[in-house]
């Protein structure tokens, strides 16, 4: 399993990508939103 730092880096990268002008297609934005949400759940579970 990945360490927390690697997961956080990936989460931040996805957040930047989602906010970029090139990511304006709604389907892509939804996919990244779901992925970001699942990463957040993983981080929460590891801290419980």
Secondary structure, DSSP 8 states (H G I E B T S, - for coil): ---HHHHHHHHHHHHHHHHSTT---HHHHHHHHHHHHHHHHHHHHHH-
